[in-house]
Amino acid sequence: MRARKPVWKTSSFLVYTGGLTVLGAAVAALAYLSGHFGKGALTGWALLMLVVLRFIAEVLRLRGRWVAGGIFSFASVIAWGVFVGLAWSWLGWLNDWHSAFGGWSLSHLSLEFLILVVAGAEMVRSGFPFIALISTVVGWFFVTDFISNGGTWTYIVSLAIGLLYLLAGSVSRAPATFWLHFVGGLLIGVPLLHWWHTSTFDWALISAVAFVFVGIAYASRRSSWAVFATIGFFAATIHFVGSSPTRFAEGPFGLGSSGGQECTSTATGQVCHSLGSTAPSVASWSWALAFGRLGLWLVLLGLIGRRQATVAPAVSPAV
């Protein structure tokens, strides 16, 4: 079936939310049952939930409820992955769930491959773009798990896959390519942020990458790149003011560990004194100035894009 784009409206919002809530309830039920049954019985319960979700998806599809059927198809693919994972664990093939990217493992790779196969088949069958989210995420996980042993190499592979997703999404206008751009932006941005987050020069590079992301957003007409760019601009601004994103959240919400008291026991009792703040002093007005300039910069970027969209190219008269 040719992929279509769901129309975002009240009914579709409720269907998305309801279907994903059912999926969450199924996962929560399995978590509860895991404390009352062995691995074999838990695998049986997972199979039952898979069959129920698949049955609902098929009934909705036959009744012409494409969006609702697509949401339950998405849920059934997730249920399939959970079922296979539990079955592998029951058979003793997947006892270590925390060794991903830690070495070549046939059990992990087979699980990821089977999820990819079912997700791809369901995408072709139903044409529901949301299922592409599973394919893009598991596809990254499969390739990275296959050729990476963790550490820096994992970030390098992730960056390469993100660039491939960007390339693939740029040559297609299918609705499902949204998830190629979304996941690709994360796979490019996270490694760069992992490498560049300490010095002022690092954050200057992050700002430059954020500016490139804005250009990609306009060229590809995918606003997710602009969202990631804005996050980068905000994080860089916080650093340049003289703080960090974590410390910035600590201040207004009282989450910091600065200040407090240190008490010492004496013969007359405890003597306490204030530790004071260990954070560097930053003038309050600098925050307003920095974020005011950031806001104007974002508005300027938005106006430039709007002007490009409204100015039509000149058409040469026929000779």
Disulfide bonds with the S-S distance in Angstrom:
Cys263-Cys272 2.04
